[in-house]
Amino acid sequence: MKVLFLTPYLPSPPRYGAQRRLDGLMRGLGKNGHEVSLLSLSDNDPVSLEATRAYCHEVVTVAHDVQDMSGRRWLQLRSLAAHKSFEYYLFRRPEFQARLDEMVASRPYDVVQVEFSQMAAAYRVNSNGAARARLVLDEHNVEYELNRRTAETPGRFDRRLYCSVNWRKLWREELDAWRRFDGVALTSARDERVLRRDLPGTRTVVIPNAVDLESFRPSEAASDPATLVFLGAMNYVPNVDGIHDFVQNTLPKIRARHPEVMLKVVGMNPPASVRELGNDYIEVTGLVDDPRVYLDRATVTIVPLRIGGGTRFKIIESMAKGKAIVSTRLGAEGIEVEHEKHLLLADDPETFADAVCRILQSPELARSLGQSARRLAEERYGWGPTVARLERFYDELLSAS
């Protein structure tokens, strides 16, 4: 098949969760013999261009002036009085629509896959005629629900106010996108239920996030003693909220029983509020060359999220690495894990601290959880079966009248 992807940034080399999904799906389709093309907003980083061209038939980019934080804040403020969402204005570029129109008119694509509902809202795929390409929307999260949850979570008043206005705009835009596309891919059965509740009859498929099981194998080296690792892009609101809440309310309870505990916060672009958390027992690394090194050193991977959607790569990759994991139920949402078998689940600071301390005190428990998690990753969360499921969905859409 000839498949065109539309993305808000280049997928490779993958440095954070959304890039990992793009890289895994596109690379897998290319490996299976399909002709994968890409139209992407991009800052034209030469490393990313070279890495993406390694598996793409064609890569076309449109310059995206990524605004600094003050510029984004001003755009968010202006969008409050506008009919469309902040995300629409952030991603909309007339040059991108022009290149999209030209590519679809001149090339016989079988499938055009748009990543994120924000891109689906900002652009229209004019695919007509008897050989019309099938349109697939890949929902990394149900975006309006992510904004709604943020509005309902205790935190900064200005953020909650903004999200309480913006999620309703995202809902309208997302609903419109679901109606326009031939099929919608989601990362979990839960997100699929949310979509079908809002728009019954939509043709959907669950395409779970996955991991390279060979690259993410358990290390034979011993982990560092009493080391907690939080992994995730630190310019992402749910991660920032989660780590602040953990450091303020949960970590002191752990250190009261285990004063030797170290916390490593690993992820790109930490804001000043996260960098300021650093001290003699909290390390904020920023972007690292290889997060697997930090996972290998972890005694426990923590996922103390209070806001979220989709599924978390930090859990799937920790499972593949055979690590003991403590997560909130929301953090593990959409992943087919069982409490006490694959990980420990806890939703308040006291029980979260208790769960971490149980693992610190019991190497056998850590080993058992890690082994069960690895087996589950091997059974359900490798890229091979995930890409095959997406291929079958394409076939179904192409054979449908």
N, C-alpha and C positions, 0 to 999 in steps of 0.2 A: 504493500500500500504506500501511497504518497501522503504524508501527514505534515501539515503545517502547524507549528506551535506559535502562539502569541503570548509573550511574557513581558513583565515589567522590568526585568533585568536578565542578564546572561546567567545561565544555570551553573557554569563550571569555572573554576574548581569550586565545589560546594563548601560553603563556610558556615551556613546556618540552615535551619530546618526546611524552609521553603525551597531553597536551592537544592537541598538533598533530594527532595521529591522530584523536581524538574530533571535533575541530572540522572536520577535512577530510572525514571520512565523513558526519557528521550534516549539515553545511552542503551537501555534494554531493547527498545524498538529498533534502533540502528543495528545492534548486535544480531537481532533476529531477521535481518534482511530487508527491513522497511526503509524507504527513502524519507528521512526526517529533515525538514527544513524549519527555519526559525526566523521570525520577525520579532525583534526585541527593542524596547527602550534600553539605552545603554550609555555609559560614560566612555565606552570604547577602550577600556583597559586592555592592553595587549595580551596580558597573561590570560584573562578571561576569554578573549577572542580566540586565542590559540587552543585553549583547552576545549572550548565548545566546538570548534571546527573539526576536532579530532573524530567526532561521530556524526556530524551534521552534513548533509548534502549541500546545503546553502544556508548562510547566515547573513541576514540583512539587519542593520541596526539603525535606529533613529536616536539622535542625541537627546538626552534627557537631562535638563539642568536641575540636578538634585539640589534643592534649596537647603541653606543652613537652617539650624533649628529656629532661629528668630523669624526667618522667612516662612517656615512651615507654620509657626504659631500665628503669624499674621494671616496666612491663608485660612487657617482653621477659624480664626475670629471672623473673617469676612464671610466664610461659608455658612455661619450660623443664620445669617439673614437671607441666604440664597435657597432656591428650590432644590438644588442638587446637593449631593454629599461632598464633603471635603475631599474624599478619595477620587471622585470624578474629576474635580478640578486639578488634583495633584497629578493624575496620570494622562489627562487628555492632551494630545498634541496633534494638530491638524496634519502635520507631515506624516505621522504614523498612519492615519486614516488613508492618506493618498497612496502611500506605499502598499498598504493592505489591499486597496481597491485594484491597484496595478497587478499585484502578485496573483490575486484570486482570478482576475480576468484573463491572465496570460498563461497560467499553469494549471494542469488538470489534477488538482488535489482530490483525494478520496475523503479525507477528514481534515477539518480545521479545528484544532483544540485550543481554547482560550483558557489561560490560567488566571484564576481569581475572578470573582464577580465584579470587582472594581474595573478590570479591563473590559469585561463584557458590557458594563454600563457605558464606558467611555467610547467604545468602538462598535461599528456595525459591520458584519461580514455579509457582503452582497454576493451571495452564491446562488446563481439561478440556472435554469435550464435542465435538460434531461439528465445530464451528468453532474448534477448539483452535489457539491461536497457536503458531507454530514457535519453538523456543528456540535461539538462537545464542549461543555463547560466543566472545568476541573475546579471543584470547590475545596480548597485547603482547609477552610473553616466555613461555617455558616456565618458570614461576616456580621450581619445585623445582630445575631444573637451574641456574638463576642462583644460588640459595643453595648448591647443592653445589659449584659452581665457586668461590664465595667461600670455602667451607670448605677447599678444596684449594689456594688461592693464598697464597703467603707474605705474612704481615702480622700484625696484632695477634692475640695468642693468644685473647683473650676473644671477638673477632668470629668467629674460626675455630671455636671451641668451640660458640658459640651456633648458627652456621649448620650445623654438623655434626649437631646435634640437630634443628634446625627443618626442614631440607630433607626429611627423611623424613616429617614431618607434612604438609608441603606436597604431597609426592608422593601420599600417600593422598587428600588432599582434591582434588587436581587430577584424579586418576584417577576419583574418584567423579563429579566434574563432567562429565568427558568422556562418561561412561556416561549421564548424565541428559539431556544436550542432544541436540537433533536434528542439530546441525552445529557444527563448531568452525572458526573463522577463525584463521589464523596469519600472521605477517609474512614468513616465508621458507620455502622448500622444505626447508631443513635442519630447522627447527622442526617442520615437518610430518612429516619422517622420524622425529624423536624421538618424537612422539606415536604414530605408527603402530607403532613398535617396541614401545611399552608397551601399546598397545591397538589391535591390528589390527582393521580393519573399521569404524573410526570415520569418519563422513562429514566430510570436511575440505575446506578451500579455502585457497589462499594469497592473502591480501589485503595486498599490500606497502604499507609506509609510502611516502608520496609528498610532493610539494611543489607549491605554487602557482607554476607556471612563469612567470607574468607578474610576480608580486610578487618572485620571486627570479630576477632577470635579471642577467647580468654587467654590472658598472659600467664606464662609459667612463673614469672617473677612474683615475689611476695609484694603485697600492697604496703603502703606506708602505714604505720600504726596510727589509729584514731584519727583518720583523715576523712572528712566529708567533702564531697564535690557536688557543686551545682553547675550544670552545663546548659548554656543557652545564650542566644543573642541578647545583649544587655541594652539594646535600643528598642526593645519590645516591652510594652507596658505590663503584660502579665508577668514577665520575668522580673522586672524591676519591683513590682508590687510584692511578688512572692518572696524575693530575697530580703527586702526591707522588713516584711512581717516576720520572717524567720529569724533574722538577726535580732530584732527587737524583742520578740515574745517567746521564741523557742530555744535559740542557742544558749541563753543564760541558764535555762533549766538543765540543758545537757552538760554544760561546763561546771555546774554546781556539783555534778556527780563524777564528771570526767574532765578535770581541768586541763588535761593534756590535749584535748581535742583541737584540731586545726580545721578551718573551713577554707576551701579554694573556690572562688567564684570565677568561672571560666567562660568567656564569651566576648564577642566583639562590641565595640562602641559603648562601654559603660558610661552613663552620665556622671556628672560630678557627685550627685547624691549617693551613687554606688561606690565610686572611687574613694569617697570619704569614709567608707566603712572599713577600709584597710587598716590593720594594726598588727600587733605581734602574733595574733592567732587567726587573722582573716587576711587572705591574699586575694586581691582582685587583679587578674592577669591581663584583661583585655583580650584581643585577638591572639590566638596561638597557632603555630604552624600545624600542630597535630593534636587534636583533643583526645585521641586515644591514649596518649601518654598519661594524661591526667586521670582518665577512667581506670587505667591499669593501676595507678597508685591509690585509688579510692578504697577505703574500707566500706563506706556507704555512699551511694548516690542518693541525693535528696531532691525531691520534686514538690516543694511546698506551695503549689500554685493555688490561688483563690479565684483566678479569672482564666478563662481559656475556651478554646473550641478545637474541633478537629482532633488529632492525636499527636502525642509528643514524641519527637525523635529521641529526646534525651532518655526516655524510658526504653524504647526499642533498642537503641544502641547500647545502653547499659545491660539490657537483657542478653544481647548477643555477646557482650564481653563477660557474661557470667558474674555480674556484680550484684551484691545485695542492695535493694532499693527500698526507700521509704517515700511514699507519695500520699498526697491527699487523694480522695476519690475523684475529684474533678481533674487532678493532674493525670490520673491513669484512665480517664474516661475514654471509651471507645476502643480500648485495647483489651483483648480477651484474657485478662489475668485474674487469678484467684488470690484473695487475701490469705496469708500464712503459707501459701504454696509457692507462688512466684515472686512475691514482694509483701511488704507490710503496708497497710493503709491506715491513715490517721488524719482527722480533720480539724483538730484543735491543738494548740501548743503543748498542752500537757501530754496527750496521748501520742503526739508526734515525737516529743522528746523521749517518752517511754520506749517507743518503737526503736528509735536510734540507739538508745542505751542497751536494749536487749541484744542488738546485733554486735555492739562494741564488746559486750560481755560474753558473747558466745560465738567463737569462730566456727563452730559446727553449724549453727543456725545460718550464719553468713554463707557458708559453703553450700548448704542445702538449698537456700533460696536462689543462689547464683546458678547452681546446676539446673534447677527446674526452669529458671528463666531462660537459660541458654537453649534447653530443649524446646521450649515454646517458640522461641525465635526461629529455630531451625524448622519447626513444623509449619509455622504460619506467616512469618515475617521476612522471608527472603525476597529479593527483587524478581527472581525467575517466575514464581507463581503469580506475583502481582502484575507483572507486565503481560503475562499470558491472559490474565483475566481482562485486562484492558483491550488486548487484541480481540478477544471473543466479543466484547461489547461493540467494538468497531464493526465486526462482521454482522452482528445482529442489526445494527443501524443501517448498514449498507444493503442488507437483504430485505429490510422492511420497505413497504410501499410508501 
